[in-house]
Amino acid sequence: MSLPQTEKTPTPSVVIAKMNPPSAAPKNVIFKKTTPDKSIAVYTGKRDFIDHVTHTDLVDGVLVLDTGYIKDRKVYCRLLCSFRYGREDVDVCGLKFRRDLYETTLQVYPPPSGEKPKPQTKLQERLVKKFGDKAYPFHFQFPDYLPCSITLQLGPNEIDKCCGVDFQISAFCAKTLNIDMKISKRSSVFMVIRKMQYAPDKPIFQPVAKITRQFLMSDKPLHLEASLNKEIFYHGEPVEVSVEVINHSTKTVKKIKVTADQIISVVLYSHDKYIQNVAEEEMDEQVTPGSTLKKIYTLYPIIANNREKHGMALDGKIRDQDTNLASTTILKEGIDHEVWGILVSYRVKVKLVVSGMLGDVLFSDVAVELPFLLMQPKPLSESL
């Protein structure tokens, strides 16, 4: 799938979002999905599983089975992670634009003989107590090299997922587990889940960038310094950029442009990199020779201001739920980047447009970049 390069478009009307405090994680919520023939029901306590970098939440749940209907067939449960880089209904020479990054399948019913049952989680204990001998627990553990859920925003006329990483739990009946087996749609069920990351507990550093530019025919330089008030920003928070310009040169700064950019690196099937502007402030503020400018600019990198941009990376979503701009990717040390499929990072770029040798005819740029993290806050119960 080819993604469009970022083009200059008129700045849309800006929506300023109010930042809500971290919400408490929901309790006693059960998610259920059933096969069309009602033979299998999947129960889980959550659909968002958190990658803590050092470890990832256990995927646990229960299958409630109608063993009288299933009879002599076996019931399997599967965890699948896929990278999609084209429309699912497009088939070119027998090849589909989809690659399975991880797949593991376990037999739930009848329980494999000689295999010691795993300890049940609190959720499974409650569900087994409720459904009795119809309930069969299952467990999956994410390997530490899997990416988080992510999707690229569709264009106005696109209705299918085109590119992204998604996860799903499936349960199905089959006589045996082999490559040639045909799974009945009436006896199979799929539940989409998400693998997510929360912001680290402590910021690593405060981003600061400086540059000094010496111009031809000018004895003294121009200094530009930019900084952010912190490194980690939550989705919906404004990003405040402090800019200081000290102009000892003979040139005039004609314009100041401050942008927040999303950098998408597609590393699985290529090494393409796409830069999308997610927030922008552009001012015709002049800094004449011998003068100084100190100012704070505020950017709003939120999804509400970027809904029409094709190819924007978003956090993975379930059904038609609203989502955010994709969170910054945090990798565990030693993990192969290419396995992650899509890597997302953010930066603030401050650019000065300076008059050139022929005054207003030619211009030169002076710019600095500041990396920052844009992520989900931990729910209150996770922080305790």
MOTAKA-V906155 format. One record per helix or strand of 3 or more residues. SS is the DSSP state (hx for helix, st for strand). FROM is the first residue (numbers start at 1). TO is the last residue. If there is no record, write none. Layout:
BEGIN
[[SS & FROM & TO] [SS & FROM & TO]]
END
This chain:
BEGIN
[[st & 31 & 34] [st & 40 & 44] [st & 48 & 51] [st & 58 & 65] [hx & 67 & 70] [st & 74 & 84] [st & 98 & 109] [hx & 122 & 134] [st & 135 & 141] [st & 150 & 152] [st & 164 & 174] [hx & 185 & 187] [st & 188 & 196] [st & 208 & 213] [st & 222 & 228] [st & 232 & 234] [st & 239 & 247] [st & 253 & 266] [st & 272 & 283] [st & 292 & 299] [hx & 303 & 305] [st & 313 & 315] [hx & 337 & 340] [st & 342 & 356] [st & 359 & 376] [hx & 380 & 383]]
END
